[in-house]
Amino acid sequence: MCKMHEIAWIAGMEYRKWFSLKKMLILLFSILFLGEYIFSNMARVAEETGLSINILEPMDLVLSFQFYMLVIPLIFIVLLSGFPDKSGGNIFVMMRATRRIWLAGQFLFGLLAGVTCLGSFFAASFLWIGRGAVWQNQWSGF
């Protein structure tokens, strides 16, 4: 149980370092890019044609086109630049924890960062399309 606590502590420490203003600005600008180029056009076309959009369709559109499918990993790679962090305090963490625990903490941090990135894209698509979308168990005619 102590090992899991150490792994979670290392991942949390890295996540707090990663959650800086410059990384979140990159995430915000990428959300604005996706919103302006995809979500707003999709909402405009749906409004002009009178069709309703399923709430999951904007991210389905992003993840199905080849160009936009490459944008998501590129944004994630930019957000993870400088990973793993080699700041002064990290040396002491590596001395106190074993390599396996440190590596497991880094993997957990990568997972948390990926979930944060994709979750923010999904949340942005929900908010961008939200008022014109419906939640149903089938795809729309869009």
N, CA, C and O of each residue as an XYZ file, in Angstrom:
568
protein
N       0.824     -1.197      0.000
C       0.000      0.000      0.000
C       0.864      1.255      0.000
O       0.491      2.278     -0.574
N       2.004      1.167      0.640
C       2.897      2.319      0.694
C       3.441      2.648     -0.694
O       3.664      3.814     -1.018
N       3.655      1.612     -1.513
C       4.153      1.845     -2.867
C       3.124      2.593     -3.706
O       3.478      3.484     -4.478
N       1.851      2.234     -3.556
C       0.799      2.930     -4.304
C       0.720      4.394     -3.878
O       0.482      5.278     -4.701
N       0.918      4.635     -2.597
C       0.915      6.008     -2.102
C       2.080      6.797     -2.703
O       1.910      7.953     -3.091
N       3.247      6.186     -2.780
C       4.410      6.856     -3.368
C       4.198      7.121     -4.856
O       4.554      8.187     -5.357
N       3.619      6.151     -5.559
C       3.348      6.327     -6.991
C       2.368      7.471     -7.197
O       2.571      8.319     -8.066
N       1.303      7.496     -6.400
C       0.314      8.571     -6.517
C       0.925      9.919     -6.141
O       0.581     10.939     -6.738
N       1.823      9.937     -5.163
C       2.460     11.189     -4.759
C       3.360     11.724     -5.869
O       3.357     12.923     -6.150
N       4.125     10.839     -6.498
C       5.004     11.259     -7.597
C       4.170     11.764     -8.774
O       4.492     12.790     -9.372
N       3.101     11.045     -9.105
C       2.238     11.478    -10.208
C       1.571     12.811     -9.883
O       1.465     13.677    -10.751
N       1.124     12.982     -8.651
C       0.500     14.245     -8.257
C       1.476     15.405     -8.285
O       1.118     16.515     -8.679
N       2.708     15.153     -7.870
C       3.730     16.200     -7.898
C       4.005     16.634     -9.343
O       4.087     17.828     -9.630
N       4.145     15.671    -10.241
C       4.383     15.991    -11.650
C       3.174     16.697    -12.264
O       3.330     17.611    -13.074
N       1.977     16.274    -11.880
C       0.754     16.873    -12.422
C       0.628     18.328    -11.980
O       0.238     19.188    -12.771
N       0.954     18.603    -10.729
C       0.902     19.992    -10.251
C       1.933     20.860    -10.960
O       1.664     22.026    -11.247
N       3.105     20.311    -11.245
C       4.109     21.063    -12.003
C       3.643     21.297    -13.434
O       3.883     22.360    -14.006
N       2.979     20.302    -14.006
C       2.522     20.384    -15.393
C       1.379     21.374    -15.548
O       1.224     21.990    -16.603
N       0.591     21.524    -14.515
C      -0.604     22.364    -14.576
C      -0.214     23.834    -14.412
O      -0.722     24.517    -13.523
N       0.674     24.312    -15.255
C       1.140     25.693    -15.177
C       0.365     26.558    -16.164
O      -0.403     26.053    -16.983
N       0.574     27.846    -16.074
C      -0.162     28.786    -16.908
C       0.156     28.602    -18.387
O      -0.750     28.637    -19.219
N       1.423     28.408    -18.727
C       1.767     28.301    -20.147
C       1.201     27.029    -20.773
O       0.804     27.047    -21.937
N       1.157     25.942    -20.035
C       0.564     24.713    -20.579
C      -0.944     24.862    -20.745
O      -1.517     24.374    -21.719
N      -1.577     25.530    -19.801
C      -3.020     25.701    -19.897
C      -3.393     26.716    -20.981
O      -4.474     26.626    -21.564
N      -2.511     27.675    -21.253
C      -2.757     28.586    -22.374
C      -2.684     27.839    -23.705
O      -3.478     28.098    -24.609
N      -1.742     26.924    -23.823
C      -1.661     26.100    -25.034
C      -2.933     25.275    -25.180
O      -3.478     25.161    -26.277
N      -3.403     24.703    -24.086
C      -4.635     23.921    -24.119
C      -5.830     24.800    -24.475
O      -6.694     24.385    -25.247
N      -5.886     25.998    -23.925
C      -6.978     26.920    -24.235
C      -6.969     27.317    -25.710
O      -8.019     27.334    -26.352
N      -5.802     27.633    -26.246
C      -5.727     28.011    -27.657
C      -6.059     26.837    -28.575
O      -6.641     27.033    -29.641
N      -5.700     25.640    -28.178
C      -6.069     24.483    -28.998
C      -7.572     24.232    -28.936
O      -8.169     23.809    -29.927
N      -8.186     24.487    -27.790
C      -9.647     24.373    -27.692
C     -10.306     25.428    -28.568
O     -11.298     25.147    -29.242
N      -9.763     26.637    -28.562
C     -10.305     27.683    -29.428
C     -10.131     27.336    -30.903
O     -11.013     27.619    -31.714
N      -9.006     26.726    -31.253
C      -8.786     26.284    -32.633
C      -9.841     25.266    -33.046
O     -10.469     25.403    -34.095
N     -10.030     24.246    -32.216
C     -11.036     23.232    -32.538
C     -12.437     23.833    -32.560
O     -13.260     23.473    -33.402
N     -12.702     24.737    -31.643
C     -14.026     25.342    -31.584
C     -14.342     26.200    -32.791
O     -15.443     26.131    -33.337
N     -13.383     27.006    -33.208
C     -13.629     27.904    -34.336
C     -13.661     27.173    -35.678
O     -14.459     27.512    -36.552
N     -12.806     26.182    -35.839
C     -12.732     25.514    -37.132
C     -13.694     24.346    -37.285
O     -14.047     23.982    -38.407
N     -14.120     23.759    -36.187
C     -14.975     22.578    -36.305
C     -16.329     22.797    -35.652
O     -17.366     22.692    -36.307
N     -16.318     23.099    -34.363
C     -17.567     23.127    -33.611
C     -18.500     24.239    -34.083
O     -19.704     24.021    -34.215
N     -17.957     25.425    -34.336
C     -18.833     26.522    -34.756
C     -19.379     26.288    -36.162
O     -20.537     26.604    -36.434
N     -18.556     25.735    -37.062
C     -19.058     25.418    -38.405
C     -20.121     24.331    -38.356
O     -21.107     24.386    -39.090
N     -19.924     23.361    -37.506
C     -20.906     22.290    -37.366
C     -22.221     22.838    -36.809
O     -23.298     22.458    -37.266
N     -22.131     23.721    -35.833
C     -23.340     24.322    -35.260
C     -24.040     25.212    -36.284
O     -25.269     25.242    -36.344
N     -23.264     25.935    -37.085
C     -23.851     26.811    -38.101
C     -24.588     26.000    -39.161
O     -25.703     26.354    -39.547
N     -23.981     24.924    -39.632
C     -24.620     24.078    -40.642
C     -25.872     23.414    -40.077
O     -26.886     23.309    -40.768
N     -25.806     22.973    -38.845
C     -26.977     22.349    -38.224
C     -28.107     23.361    -38.054
O     -29.280     23.022    -38.213
N     -27.754     24.593    -37.733
C     -28.773     25.634    -37.579
C     -29.401     25.993    -38.925
O     -30.610     26.210    -39.008
N     -28.583     26.057    -39.978
C     -29.103     26.393    -41.302
C     -29.999     25.296    -41.863
O     -30.997     25.581    -42.524
N     -29.644     24.049    -41.600
C     -30.433     22.938    -42.132
C     -31.574     22.525    -41.215
O     -32.462     21.782    -41.632
N     -31.563     22.991    -39.983
C     -32.621     22.641    -39.045
C     -32.445     21.278    -38.400
O     -33.367     20.773    -37.760
N     -31.286     20.681    -38.559
C     -31.030     19.380    -37.950
C     -30.488     19.553    -36.540
O     -29.816     20.540    -36.236
N     -30.782     18.599    -35.696
C     -30.210     18.625    -34.350
C     -28.974     17.733    -34.325
O     -28.890     16.737    -35.043
N     -28.031     18.109    -33.494
C     -26.761     17.390    -33.391
C     -26.760     16.597    -32.094
O     -27.182     17.092    -31.049
N     -26.284     15.369    -32.175
C     -26.050     14.598    -30.960
C     -24.865     15.229    -30.230
O     -23.939     15.722    -30.875
N     -24.878     15.222    -28.931
C     -23.857     15.905    -28.134
C     -22.462     15.304    -28.341
O     -21.465     15.988    -28.111
N     -22.373     14.049    -28.767
C     -21.077     13.397    -28.975
C     -20.532     13.558    -30.392
O     -19.375     13.223    -30.647
N     -21.341     14.061    -31.308
C     -20.911     14.138    -32.705
C     -19.772     15.114    -32.989
O     -18.966     14.823    -33.873
N     -19.648     16.244    -32.307
C     -18.501     17.110    -32.607
C     -17.149     16.439    -32.358
O     -16.238     16.573    -33.175
N     -17.010     15.729    -31.258
C     -15.741     15.044    -31.012
C     -15.581     13.832    -31.919
O     -14.457     13.452    -32.249
N     -16.679     13.227    -32.323
C     -16.597     12.154    -33.311
C     -16.068     12.698    -34.632
O     -15.281     12.038    -35.311
N     -16.498     13.888    -34.991
C     -15.999     14.531    -36.206
C     -14.509     14.841    -36.085
O     -13.752     14.634    -37.034
N     -14.092     15.332    -34.931
C     -12.674     15.654    -34.723
C     -11.822     14.394    -34.798
O     -10.758     14.402    -35.416
N     -12.274     13.328    -34.182
C     -11.466     12.112    -34.111
C     -11.584     11.227    -35.347
O     -10.932     10.185    -35.417
N     -12.406     11.624    -36.331
C     -12.546     10.785    -37.517
C     -11.840     11.356    -38.749
O     -11.506     10.594    -39.655
N     -11.604     12.657    -38.815
C     -10.882     13.223    -39.954
C      -9.387     13.104    -39.737
O      -8.898     13.252    -38.617
N      -8.658     12.833    -40.824
C      -7.228     12.583    -40.702
C      -6.464     13.792    -40.181
O      -5.588     13.644    -39.330
N      -6.779     14.989    -40.678
C      -6.037     16.170    -40.242
C      -6.281     16.455    -38.768
O      -5.338     16.678    -38.009
N      -7.533     16.447    -38.368
C      -7.853     16.759    -36.976
C      -7.440     15.629    -36.043
O      -7.156     15.856    -34.867
N      -7.408     14.410    -36.574
C      -6.962     13.288    -35.767
C      -5.476     13.440    -35.423
O      -5.029     12.956    -34.383
N      -4.720     14.101    -36.284
C      -3.309     14.345    -36.000
C      -3.100     15.552    -35.094
O      -2.064     15.662    -34.439
N      -4.065     16.448    -35.051
C      -3.930     17.647    -34.223
C      -3.939     17.284    -32.739
O      -3.175     17.851    -31.958
N      -4.785     16.356    -32.352
C      -4.909     15.986    -30.937
C      -3.585     15.436    -30.386
O      -3.144     15.913    -29.341
N      -2.926     14.458    -31.031
C      -1.636     14.007    -30.492
C      -0.553     15.082    -30.539
O       0.303     15.132    -29.656
N      -0.580     15.937    -31.555
C       0.414     17.011    -31.610
C       0.243     17.981    -30.443
O       1.226     18.428    -29.852
N      -0.982     18.297    -30.121
C      -1.237     19.166    -28.969
C      -0.754     18.488    -27.694
O      -0.154     19.129    -26.831
N      -1.016     17.201    -27.580
C      -0.593     16.468    -26.390
C       0.929     16.402    -26.300
O       1.488     16.504    -25.208
N       1.601     16.233    -27.431
C       3.067     16.206    -27.431
C       3.621     17.563    -27.010
O       4.589     17.633    -26.252
N       3.013     18.635    -27.496
C       3.459     19.974    -27.092
C       3.214     20.187    -25.604
O       4.048     20.772    -24.913
N       2.075     19.716    -25.109
C       1.780     19.874    -23.685
C       2.735     19.068    -22.808
O       3.016     19.461    -21.676
N       3.230     17.954    -23.316
C       4.149     17.133    -22.531
C       5.611     17.435    -22.824
O       6.487     16.671    -22.419
N       5.890     18.519    -23.511
C       7.287     18.857    -23.770
C       7.988     19.119    -22.437
O       7.425     19.742    -21.537
N       9.190     18.644    -22.330
C       9.927     18.768    -21.078
C       9.597     17.668    -20.089
O       9.870     17.812    -18.897
N       9.019     16.581    -20.551
C       8.641     15.471    -19.684
C       9.694     14.386    -19.797
O      10.072     14.086    -20.929
N      10.190     13.787    -18.781
C       9.946     14.049    -17.366
C      10.708     15.279    -16.896
O      11.756     15.634    -17.436
N      10.163     15.900    -15.900
C      10.726     17.137    -15.371
C      12.046     16.845    -14.673
O      12.151     15.921    -13.866
N      13.039     17.643    -14.998
C      14.356     17.452    -14.385
C      14.723     18.655    -13.528
O      15.855     19.138    -13.572
N      13.771     19.130    -12.759
C      14.053     20.261    -11.882
C      14.850     19.788    -10.670
O      15.079     18.592    -10.491
N      15.262     20.728     -9.857
C      16.127     20.415     -8.726
C      15.519     19.462     -7.723
O      16.222     18.600     -7.195
N      14.235     19.590     -7.442
C      13.604     18.735     -6.449
C      13.391     17.313     -6.917
O      13.214     16.410     -6.100
N      13.406     17.105     -8.207
C      13.151     15.778     -8.750
C      14.296     14.812     -8.461
O      14.078     13.603     -8.380
N      15.494     15.324     -8.306
C      16.644     14.467     -8.003
C      16.461     13.810     -6.641
O      16.774     12.633     -6.468
N      15.956     14.567     -5.677
C      15.752     14.017     -4.341
C      14.624     12.989     -4.323
O      14.666     12.031     -3.551
N      13.622     13.187     -5.168
C      12.537     12.207     -5.262
C      13.067     10.901     -5.818
O      12.710      9.826     -5.336
N      13.916     10.988     -6.827
C      14.473      9.771     -7.421
C      15.393      9.047     -6.444
O      15.516      7.823     -6.501
N      16.041      9.793     -5.545
C      16.913      9.152     -4.566
C      16.102      8.427     -3.493
O      16.541      7.397     -2.982
N      14.931      8.948     -3.147
C      14.128      8.353     -2.077
C      13.232      7.229     -2.567
O      12.896      6.327     -1.799
N      12.847      7.269     -3.817
C      11.981      6.227     -4.376
C      12.809      5.331     -5.296
O      13.834      5.748     -5.835
N      12.357      4.127     -5.460
C      13.055      3.237     -6.382
C      12.743      3.644     -7.820
O      11.823      4.424     -8.068
N      13.500      3.121     -8.742
C      13.290      3.464    -10.154
C      11.927      3.010    -10.641
O      11.267      3.714    -11.405
N      11.511      1.844    -10.204
C      10.214      1.321    -10.641
C       9.064      2.181    -10.123
O       8.109      2.451    -10.852
N       9.155      2.603     -8.884
C       8.100      3.456     -8.327
C       8.090      4.799     -9.047
O       7.024      5.323     -9.371
N       9.269      5.355     -9.297
C       9.342      6.629    -10.013
C       8.769      6.484    -11.417
O       8.015      7.346    -11.870
N       9.120      5.398    -12.113
C       8.631      5.168    -13.467
C       7.119      4.950    -13.473
O       6.424      5.450    -14.358
N       6.611      4.212    -12.496
C       5.160      4.015    -12.405
C       4.454      5.339    -12.135
O       3.368      5.579    -12.663
N       5.056      6.197    -11.322
C       4.490      7.524    -11.088
C       4.480      8.368    -12.350
O       3.537      9.122    -12.590
N       5.532      8.243    -13.162
C       5.580      8.981    -14.421
C       4.521      8.468    -15.397
O       3.898      9.259    -16.105
N       4.315      7.156    -15.438
C       3.262      6.599    -16.290
C       1.885      7.067    -15.838
O       1.037      7.408    -16.662
N       1.666      7.081    -14.530
C       0.388      7.557    -14.008
C       0.191      9.031    -14.327
O      -0.922      9.456    -14.640
N       1.260      9.813    -14.249
C       1.168     11.222    -14.626
C       0.810     11.373    -16.099
O      -0.029     12.205    -16.445
N       1.429     10.588    -16.969
C       1.103     10.648    -18.394
C      -0.351     10.304    -18.651
O      -1.004     10.918    -19.496
N      -0.856      9.322    -17.921
C      -2.264      8.953    -18.042
C      -3.171     10.086    -17.569
O      -4.167     10.398    -18.221
N      -2.830     10.700    -16.441
C      -3.621     11.823    -15.932
C      -3.599     13.014    -16.893
O      -4.622     13.666    -17.104
N      -2.444     13.290    -17.466
C      -2.340     14.403    -18.412
C      -3.152     14.122    -19.674
O      -3.809     15.021    -20.198
N      -3.112     12.892    -20.161
C      -3.902     12.534    -21.342
C      -5.394     12.616    -21.089
O      -6.145     13.108    -21.932
N      -5.825     12.138    -19.934
C      -7.246     12.214    -19.584
C      -7.678     13.673    -19.428
O      -8.785     14.038    -19.824
N      -6.812     14.501    -18.854
C      -7.125     15.926    -18.716
C      -7.260     16.589    -20.078
O      -8.182     17.374    -20.301
N      -6.351     16.277    -20.984
C      -6.375     16.871    -22.320
C      -7.632     16.452    -23.086
O      -8.358     17.304    -23.599
N      -7.888     15.163    -23.163
C      -9.077     14.698    -23.885
C     -10.364     15.115    -23.185
O     -11.348     15.455    -23.841
N     -10.359     15.090    -21.867
C     -11.544     15.526    -21.129
C     -11.861     16.988    -21.356
O     -13.028     17.368    -21.449
N     -10.830     17.808    -21.445
C     -11.078     19.228    -21.710
C     -11.589     19.438    -23.131
O     -12.408     20.327    -23.362
N     -11.118     18.630    -24.093
C     -11.648     18.734    -25.453
C     -13.114     18.312    -25.509
O     -13.927     18.962    -26.166
N     -13.450     17.227    -24.821
C     -14.847     16.797    -24.783
C     -15.720     17.835    -24.088
O     -16.811     18.149    -24.564
N     -15.248     18.369    -22.967
C     -16.030     19.382    -22.246
C     -16.217     20.631    -23.099
O     -17.292     21.231    -23.096
N     -15.179     21.024    -23.829
C     -15.296     22.197    -24.696
C     -16.294     21.948    -25.818
O     -17.059     22.842    -26.180
N     -16.291     20.742    -26.369
C     -17.259     20.453    -27.432
C     -18.680     20.436    -26.882
O     -19.610     20.873    -27.559
N     -18.860     19.932    -25.655
C     -20.188     19.954    -25.040
C     -20.661     21.383    -24.828
O     -21.819     21.708    -25.093
N     -19.763     22.233    -24.349
C     -20.143     23.621    -24.081
C     -20.353     24.413    -25.368
O     -21.239     25.265    -25.442
N     -19.537     24.128    -26.381
C     -19.628     24.882    -27.630
C     -20.910     24.550    -28.383
O     -21.539     25.438    -28.959
N     -21.294     23.298    -28.384
C     -22.459     22.843    -29.137
C     -23.681     22.704    -28.236
O     -24.796     22.540    -28.731
N     -23.490     22.767    -26.946
C     -24.495     22.415    -25.954
C     -25.903     22.904    -26.177
O     -26.845     22.124    -26.031
N     -26.088     24.164    -26.525
C     -27.453     24.683    -26.627
C     -28.189     24.164    -27.860
O     -29.419     24.145    -27.876
N     -27.464     23.747    -28.884
C     -28.116     23.254    -30.089
C     -28.067     21.747    -30.233
O     -28.459     21.208    -31.268
N     -27.592     21.068    -29.215
C     -27.429     19.617    -29.305
C     -28.464     18.899    -28.453
O     -29.049     19.465    -27.529
N     -28.664     17.655    -28.790
C     -29.578     16.811    -28.024
C     -28.815     15.586    -27.544
O     -27.849     15.151    -28.169
N     -29.258     15.052    -26.445
C     -28.672     13.837    -25.906
C     -29.632     12.708    -26.223
O     -30.718     12.623    -25.649
N     -29.227     11.842    -27.141
C     -30.077     10.726    -27.525
C     -29.212      9.508    -27.795
O     -27.989      9.608    -27.887
N     -29.847      8.383    -27.919
C     -29.129      7.124    -28.083
C     -28.953      6.758    -29.553
O     -28.803      5.580    -29.879
N     -28.968      7.717    -30.416
C     -28.753      7.473    -31.839
C     -28.075      8.684    -32.454
O     -28.128      9.786    -31.909
N     -27.444      8.468    -33.588
C     -26.800      9.572    -34.278
C     -27.860     10.404    -34.980
O     -28.905      9.892    -35.383
N     -27.585     11.656    -35.116
C     -28.538     12.536    -35.781
C     -28.423     12.378    -37.292
O     -27.559     11.654    -37.787
N     -29.289     13.052    -38.010
C     -29.249     13.015    -39.467
C     -28.196     13.933    -40.039
O     -28.106     14.097    -41.256
N     -27.412     14.525    -39.188
C     -26.380     15.459    -39.609
C     -25.309     14.701    -40.340
O     -24.329     15.296    -40.789
